[in-house]
């Protein structure tokens, strides 16, 4: 135990000083750490959310649905936009800076003791420490259930230290291929590994081949698997304000979301199915309506200003960007975009730009604070490969790029900041 709570600056420095990714993936380090902390994850029930896109939105919807049943609900989500404290929430309220500082300060000696028993040169990673801190926080806040979003993959992700009652697979796309596998089948296998024997799984939209593979995998585990489009479904006109969900056990009507994006309806449907599986039956229709209608998802089609209309969206891979552009097309009809864009080097930037570029009049290629960000000049060259299209300006300074976009926007244009959550985070700090 330390004698005082570390300052936010000290906590940030400590966390930033931890390794992003260890010498090897695995659960040995996190298992030792949570055991040393008294295995807090055993104090409440858990739901594990894995997938490529839609995890955080689905986790937030699911948390709200369970809160509406009178439960105290923890949620572990990522990434954060302004503070690491945002990653752990209870009843949809993030922990405070003070709570986070005190918690991390208390577990630092435990982390040091665990690391002393590891192999030479091996350390706990940043994500492992944050995960353990969140699991302890949920115990100390007397949560009934925690909705836990995986960070990377599933099988060897630190969050797999939990033994979940219900599992959620939101979507499968190409990501982290150097760690999860080159093919979608390999990536699915890594994420589906969180499903235990006789598990209960709610699944978003998958293509026909992946769906067949997951059915075989679940059958081998004697797990019950429920698919969007089969055992539950969304009924909606994309242009209508409300929609319906035919759940596993009940039908929920006149649903409206506070968050933008038609793709969020699928995430909400998956959350409803998972909540039904956890609860073992139909949910209250009014409670579902209220929960979904009040849920916010920072950094996902988030309106920042009205004049000009400015939207922040953290789409950071090709499927996510494609969904974002489809939603914007439906929402904004013929309005054109002025985009401020930064993309991380390990993402498929060219494929992302193929979705974005045709809708833009102007693009500012910029560079977020992430060490993995493409240089603004490199991103501009990638945009040029898409073909003749918008005018492209290179400005490595996100704040300057956004100010220029604001200055050029006409009444018929929308400023879109996208491509990276780090870019969103950088600009939110500036705006704050």
Beta strands, then each sheet from edge to edge (+ up, - down):
strand 1: 45-50
strand 2: 73-76
strand 3: 88-90
strand 4: 93-94
strand 5: 145-149
strand 6: 166-169
strand 7: 200-203
strand 8: 224-227
strand 9: 233-235
strand 10: 243-246
strand 11: 251-255
strand 12: 302-306
strand 13: 309-313
strand 14: 336-341
strand 15: 360-365
strand 16: 391-394
strand 17: 413-418
sheet 1: 4+ 3- 2+ 5+ 1+ 6+ 7+ 8+
sheet 2: 9+ 10- 11+
sheet 3: 12+ 13- 17- 14- 15- 16-
end
